[in-house]
Amino acid sequence: MSYNNDYNNGYNNGYNNGSNNGYNNYNNQYNYQDNNQYNYQYNNQYQYNNAGYDYNNGYNAGYGSSAKIISSEMYNLIIGGVLLYGFIINAIMTAVFGDSIVSFVLTNPIAFYIGYFILAIAGTFMVRKSDNPVVSFIGYNLMVVPIGMVIAVSVTLYSAIGYNMIVATAFGITAAVTLVMMIISSIYPNFFLSMGRTLGITLLITVVVEAIMLIAGASLGIIDYVVVAIFCLYVGYDWAKANAIEKTVDNAIDSASELYLDIVNLFLRIMKILARANRN
């Protein structure tokens, strides 16, 4: 009986110790493998994510260096300065080279139109696609030069037939309308921002209709008024958009470029309407 008890106790102790030791070894091995694997995967994944984060930080840091946020005052000052620069270039082209530009356009119309579209399209692409203010400003100049030639031809020809007062009046009306639309746009920005796509579609339809009427030899008088109305709204839209985006140097140049196109188109159409009214 004592032998059996001793045997059972020894067997149970051995079994329990062996089982427990085996179980503990299994747990230790499981925990070691599981923790090591978990730590390895987690740490590697974490480091990978951090590397991506650092990469993004580097990208953002680079982006921030070329897209630094500036004050509203500086932002508006740059827009005004870029616009003024473009108008001064156009004024010099008209006053100094007006006759030469008219002569070139009349004798080489195909070369003029090809050069106009190449420069205008290239300039527009550079302004809209680049985040570098230097590149955008170069693109702006590529727009200003060919459009300045159109202004020079129109103003020179009107002046040659004694319409100097009409040119001055058109300039004054354009400046007043632009200022008024900017003020209204500042008061009701959401209204103007909501009509961007509508204005684009309307302008496209108007251009197509004008081309058809021109080919058919129909009067374009009503089209000029429609275009004036469209670009009045475009001034408000582009000004609202300029104030809704980040205030960076590049965005200021981009906004000035869009406003420049609005104002020039407005000026040319108003001058055309006044000249037609004067003839009648």
BAKOLDO-486469 format. One line per field, with one value per residue (C-alpha): residue in three letters; chain; x, y, z. Coordinates in Angstrom, 3 decimals. Example, Ala and Ser with C-alpha at 12.3 -4.5 7.8 and 13.67 -1.06 7.14 Angstrom:
// BAKOLDO-486469
residuo <- [ALA | SER] .
cadena <- [A | A] .
u <- [12.300 | 13.670] .
v <- [-4.500 | -1.060] .
w <- [7.800 | 7.140] .
//
This chain:
// BAKOLDO-486469
residuo <- [MET | SER | TYR | ASN | ASN | ASP | TYR | ASN | ASN | GLY | TYR | ASN | ASN | GLY | TYR | ASN | ASN | GLY | SER | ASN | ASN | GLY | TYR | ASN | ASN | TYR | ASN | ASN | GLN | TYR | ASN | TYR | GLN | ASP | ASN | ASN | GLN | TYR | ASN | TYR | GLN | TYR | ASN | ASN | GLN | TYR | GLN | TYR | ASN | ASN | ALA | GLY | TYR | ASP | TYR | ASN | ASN | GLY | TYR | ASN | ALA | GLY | TYR | GLY | SER | SER | ALA | LYS | ILE | ILE | SER | SER | GLU | MET | TYR | ASN | LEU | ILE | ILE | GLY | GLY | VAL | LEU | LEU | TYR | GLY | PHE | ILE | ILE | ASN | ALA | ILE | MET | THR | ALA | VAL | PHE | GLY | ASP | SER | ILE | VAL | SER | PHE | VAL | LEU | THR | ASN | PRO | ILE | ALA | PHE | TYR | ILE | GLY | TYR | PHE | ILE | LEU | ALA | ILE | ALA | GLY | THR | PHE | MET | VAL | ARG | LYS | SER | ASP | ASN | PRO | VAL | VAL | SER | PHE | ILE | GLY | TYR | ASN | LEU | MET | VAL | VAL | PRO | ILE | GLY | MET | VAL | ILE | ALA | VAL | SER | VAL | THR | LEU | TYR | SER | ALA | ILE | GLY | TYR | ASN | MET | ILE | VAL | ALA | THR | ALA | PHE | GLY | ILE | THR | ALA | ALA | VAL | THR | LEU | VAL | MET | MET | ILE | ILE | SER | SER | ILE | TYR | PRO | ASN | PHE | PHE | LEU | SER | MET | GLY | ARG | THR | LEU | GLY | ILE | THR | LEU | LEU | ILE | THR | VAL | VAL | VAL | GLU | ALA | ILE | MET | LEU | ILE | ALA | GLY | ALA | SER | LEU | GLY | ILE | ILE | ASP | TYR | VAL | VAL | VAL | ALA | ILE | PHE | CYS | LEU | TYR | VAL | GLY | TYR | ASP | TRP | ALA | LYS | ALA | ASN | ALA | ILE | GLU | LYS | THR | VAL | ASP | ASN | ALA | ILE | ASP | SER | ALA | SER | GLU | LEU | TYR | LEU | ASP | ILE | VAL | ASN | LEU | PHE | LEU | ARG | ILE | MET | LYS | ILE | LEU | ALA | ARG | ALA | ASN | ARG | ASN] .
cadena <- [A | A | A | A | A | A | A | A | A | A | A | A | A | A | A | A | A | A | A | A | A | A | A | A | A | A | A | A | A | A | A | A | A | A | A | A | A | A | A | A | A | A | A | A | A | A | A | A | A | A | A | A | A | A | A | A | A | A | A | A | A | A | A | A | A | A | A | A | A | A | A | A | A | A | A | A | A | A | A | A | A | A | A | A | A | A | A | A | A | A | A | A | A | A | A | A | A | A | A | A | A | A | A | A | A | A | A | A | A | A | A | A | A | A | A | A | A | A | A | A | A | A | A | A | A | A | A | A | A | A | A | A | A | A | A | A | A | A | A | A | A | A | A | A | A | A | A | A | A | A | A | A | A | A | A | A | A | A | A | A | A | A | A | A | A | A | A | A | A | A | A | A | A | A | A | A | A | A | A | A | A | A | A | A | A | A | A | A | A | A | A | A | A | A | A | A | A | A | A | A | A | A | A | A | A | A | A | A | A | A | A | A | A | A | A | A | A | A | A | A | A | A | A | A | A | A | A | A | A | A | A | A | A | A | A | A | A | A | A | A | A | A | A | A | A | A | A | A | A | A | A | A | A | A | A | A | A | A | A | A | A | A | A | A | A | A | A | A | A | A | A | A | A | A | A | A | A | A | A | A] .
u <- [0.000 | 2.804 | 4.605 | 1.567 | 1.194 | 4.831 | 4.595 | 1.505 | 2.951 | 6.166 | 4.337 | 1.977 | 4.782 | 6.849 | 3.913 | 2.855 | 6.366 | 6.974 | 3.649 | 3.989 | 7.528 | 6.533 | 3.544 | 5.659 | 8.271 | 5.522 | 4.180 | 7.622 | 8.304 | 4.881 | 5.224 | 8.741 | 7.804 | 4.534 | 5.980 | 9.048 | 6.943 | 4.487 | 7.246 | 9.077 | 6.004 | 4.713 | 8.042 | 8.874 | 5.449 | 5.686 | 9.105 | 7.833 | 4.931 | 7.249 | 9.468 | 6.450 | 5.477 | 8.948 | 8.765 | 5.477 | 6.916 | 9.791 | 7.361 | 5.271 | 8.355 | 9.418 | 5.926 | 5.732 | 8.968 | 7.452 | 3.914 | 4.403 | 1.223 | 1.418 | -0.736 | -3.931 | -2.410 | 0.652 | -1.522 | -3.768 | -0.754 | 0.832 | -2.403 | -2.653 | 1.034 | 0.904 | -2.217 | -0.626 | 2.528 | 0.513 | -1.415 | 1.795 | 3.359 | 0.235 | 0.284 | 3.955 | 3.278 | 0.388 | 2.054 | 5.532 | 5.030 | 1.382 | 1.955 | 4.580 | 2.309 | -0.595 | 1.644 | 2.908 | -0.572 | -2.027 | 0.837 | 1.353 | -2.028 | -1.361 | 1.946 | 0.278 | -2.553 | -0.192 | 2.132 | -0.817 | -2.285 | 1.069 | 2.110 | -1.340 | -1.808 | 1.743 | 1.353 | -2.011 | -0.626 | 2.370 | 0.221 | -2.324 | -0.065 | 2.946 | 3.222 | 6.386 | 5.694 | 8.625 | 7.290 | 3.770 | 5.027 | 6.842 | 3.605 | 1.784 | 4.178 | 3.550 | -0.128 | 0.427 | 2.493 | 0.094 | -2.955 | -1.107 | -0.735 | -4.513 | -5.013 | -2.414 | -4.122 | -7.584 | -6.537 | -4.278 | -6.955 | -9.631 | -7.283 | -6.476 | -10.133 | -10.534 | -11.948 | -9.466 | -12.268 | -13.968 | -10.792 | -10.502 | -14.205 | -13.967 | -10.970 | -12.844 | -15.975 | -13.897 | -12.071 | -15.339 | -17.122 | -14.144 | -14.059 | -17.817 | -17.789 | -14.921 | -16.800 | -20.002 | -18.005 | -16.414 | -19.863 | -21.462 | -18.570 | -20.633 | -23.021 | -20.191 | -18.345 | -21.476 | -21.645 | -18.203 | -19.347 | -22.385 | -20.210 | -17.847 | -20.649 | -22.342 | -19.119 | -18.469 | -21.973 | -21.596 | -18.304 | -19.847 | -22.912 | -20.706 | -18.621 | -21.761 | -23.183 | -19.854 | -19.775 | -23.420 | -22.720 | -25.274 | -25.019 | -22.940 | -24.253 | -26.223 | -23.313 | -21.059 | -23.500 | -23.771 | -19.974 | -19.713 | -22.245 | -20.376 | -17.013 | -18.513 | -19.615 | -16.266 | -14.501 | -16.664 | -16.133 | -12.355 | -12.058 | -14.142 | -12.047 | -8.833 | -9.915 | -11.142 | -7.864 | -4.630 | -2.886 | 0.451 | 2.611 | 1.909 | -1.842 | -1.696 | -0.027 | -2.503 | -5.441 | -4.019 | -3.666 | -7.324 | -8.454 | -6.223 | -8.014 | -11.418 | -10.564 | -8.976 | -11.943 | -14.272 | -12.319 | -12.190 | -15.928 | -16.929 | -14.710 | -16.347 | -19.846 | -18.986 | -17.430 | -20.521 | -22.773 | -20.668 | -20.930 | -24.677] .
v <- [0.000 | 2.358 | 1.285 | 2.093 | 5.511 | 6.285 | 5.046 | 7.134 | 10.227 | 9.861 | 9.214 | 12.155 | 14.490 | 13.417 | 13.689 | 17.061 | 18.427 | 17.113 | 18.348 | 21.685 | 22.092 | 21.087 | 23.373 | 26.204 | 25.572 | 25.606 | 28.869 | 30.363 | 29.304 | 30.469 | 33.785 | 34.224 | 33.457 | 35.342 | 38.396 | 38.431 | 38.057 | 40.675 | 43.047 | 42.472 | 43.019 | 45.926 | 47.679 | 47.148 | 48.325 | 51.277 | 52.187 | 51.812 | 54.096 | 56.543 | 56.446 | 57.260 | 59.943 | 61.405 | 61.232 | 63.106 | 65.606 | 66.101 | 66.582 | 68.982 | 70.801 | 71.208 | 72.226 | 74.667 | 76.301 | 77.147 | 77.652 | 79.669 | 81.269 | 85.047 | 87.752 | 88.931 | 92.361 | 90.955 | 88.555 | 91.323 | 93.548 | 90.896 | 90.443 | 94.187 | 94.475 | 91.638 | 93.131 | 96.585 | 95.109 | 93.461 | 96.646 | 98.712 | 96.270 | 96.521 | 100.326 | 100.423 | 98.027 | 100.202 | 103.587 | 102.700 | 99.771 | 100.179 | 101.099 | 98.389 | 95.768 | 96.797 | 96.603 | 93.151 | 91.780 | 93.123 | 91.791 | 88.494 | 87.489 | 83.740 | 84.087 | 86.342 | 83.907 | 80.929 | 82.813 | 84.130 | 80.704 | 79.064 | 81.718 | 82.048 | 78.301 | 77.782 | 80.670 | 79.454 | 75.937 | 77.219 | 79.412 | 76.729 | 73.706 | 75.146 | 75.663 | 77.693 | 81.457 | 82.135 | 79.695 | 81.074 | 84.625 | 83.600 | 82.001 | 85.227 | 87.151 | 84.699 | 85.606 | 89.357 | 89.739 | 88.232 | 89.738 | 93.049 | 92.828 | 92.479 | 95.487 | 97.478 | 96.732 | 97.647 | 100.846 | 102.004 | 101.509 | 103.220 | 106.115 | 106.411 | 107.105 | 109.611 | 107.381 | 108.400 | 109.449 | 106.078 | 104.282 | 106.426 | 105.960 | 102.204 | 102.130 | 104.134 | 101.972 | 98.795 | 100.027 | 101.049 | 97.792 | 95.740 | 97.581 | 97.234 | 93.517 | 92.917 | 94.704 | 92.754 | 89.527 | 90.266 | 90.699 | 87.645 | 85.251 | 82.057 | 83.313 | 83.887 | 80.688 | 78.679 | 79.881 | 78.835 | 75.916 | 77.820 | 80.716 | 78.365 | 76.628 | 79.939 | 81.422 | 78.355 | 78.484 | 82.215 | 81.721 | 79.019 | 81.146 | 84.154 | 82.089 | 80.861 | 84.396 | 85.700 | 83.086 | 83.810 | 87.540 | 88.364 | 91.333 | 90.621 | 93.541 | 91.472 | 89.054 | 91.863 | 92.700 | 89.033 | 88.714 | 91.864 | 90.429 | 87.114 | 88.716 | 91.035 | 87.913 | 86.292 | 89.169 | 88.517 | 84.759 | 84.919 | 87.460 | 85.263 | 82.242 | 84.186 | 84.898 | 81.340 | 79.559 | 79.516 | 82.863 | 82.026 | 83.930 | 81.414 | 81.550 | 85.347 | 85.248 | 82.640 | 84.732 | 87.876 | 86.032 | 85.033 | 88.512 | 89.969 | 87.909 | 88.936 | 92.628 | 92.671 | 90.907 | 93.277 | 96.306 | 95.154 | 94.414 | 97.679 | 99.578 | 97.744 | 98.565 | 102.248 | 102.429 | 100.859 | 103.268 | 106.196 | 105.111 | 104.818] .
w <- [0.000 | 0.901 | -2.229 | -4.367 | -2.778 | -3.255 | -6.823 | -7.516 | -5.899 | -7.824 | -11.061 | -10.548 | -9.566 | -12.509 | -14.840 | -13.507 | -13.509 | -16.983 | -18.271 | -16.602 | -17.769 | -21.272 | -21.145 | -19.809 | -22.453 | -25.065 | -23.688 | -23.540 | -27.103 | -28.255 | -26.492 | -27.795 | -31.366 | -31.252 | -29.556 | -31.734 | -34.846 | -33.641 | -32.649 | -35.909 | -38.042 | -36.033 | -35.761 | -39.400 | -40.455 | -38.116 | -39.442 | -42.998 | -42.227 | -40.568 | -43.632 | -45.763 | -43.327 | -43.503 | -47.263 | -47.205 | -44.772 | -47.141 | -49.978 | -47.964 | -46.830 | -50.427 | -51.413 | -48.550 | -49.608 | -52.991 | -51.752 | -48.603 | -47.299 | -47.413 | -45.868 | -47.533 | -48.055 | -49.829 | -51.822 | -53.136 | -53.735 | -55.948 | -57.906 | -58.451 | -59.327 | -61.866 | -63.459 | -63.605 | -65.118 | -67.890 | -68.665 | -68.740 | -71.215 | -73.369 | -73.168 | -74.241 | -77.102 | -78.284 | -77.859 | -79.133 | -81.488 | -82.469 | -86.124 | -86.587 | -85.037 | -87.273 | -90.337 | -89.339 | -88.635 | -91.902 | -94.028 | -92.178 | -90.796 | -90.878 | -89.047 | -86.506 | -85.772 | -85.542 | -83.189 | -81.193 | -80.516 | -79.789 | -77.276 | -75.687 | -75.278 | -73.977 | -71.539 | -70.289 | -69.797 | -67.827 | -65.610 | -64.797 | -64.464 | -62.673 | -58.915 | -59.379 | -59.372 | -61.723 | -64.311 | -63.894 | -64.398 | -67.579 | -68.770 | -67.926 | -70.158 | -72.985 | -72.667 | -72.332 | -75.518 | -78.110 | -76.427 | -76.303 | -80.075 | -80.426 | -78.150 | -80.105 | -83.417 | -82.109 | -80.330 | -83.177 | -85.813 | -83.700 | -83.014 | -86.719 | -87.506 | -84.708 | -81.982 | -79.292 | -76.967 | -77.442 | -76.407 | -73.269 | -72.475 | -72.912 | -70.584 | -67.932 | -68.184 | -67.961 | -64.867 | -63.181 | -64.027 | -62.813 | -59.499 | -58.995 | -59.796 | -57.378 | -54.607 | -55.270 | -55.475 | -52.106 | -50.571 | -52.231 | -52.973 | -52.793 | -55.452 | -57.925 | -57.027 | -57.820 | -61.425 | -62.675 | -64.838 | -66.083 | -67.226 | -69.035 | -70.912 | -71.723 | -73.082 | -75.230 | -76.698 | -77.326 | -79.186 | -81.387 | -82.137 | -82.910 | -85.344 | -87.106 | -87.316 | -88.619 | -91.370 | -92.217 | -92.349 | -89.649 | -87.320 | -84.202 | -82.156 | -79.665 | -79.207 | -77.988 | -75.203 | -74.230 | -74.092 | -71.973 | -69.523 | -69.382 | -68.679 | -66.075 | -64.227 | -64.904 | -63.148 | -60.088 | -60.320 | -60.708 | -57.911 | -55.593 | -56.551 | -55.981 | -52.417 | -51.800 | -52.570 | -50.568 | -50.527 | -52.130 | -54.601 | -57.355 | -56.778 | -56.848 | -60.275 | -61.520 | -60.302 | -61.874 | -65.185 | -65.173 | -64.192 | -66.907 | -69.567 | -68.187 | -68.135 | -71.606 | -73.187 | -71.396 | -72.637 | -76.269 | -76.382 | -74.723 | -77.148 | -80.050 | -78.779 | -78.344 | -81.819 | -83.395 | -81.503 | -82.666 | -86.308 | -86.030] .
//
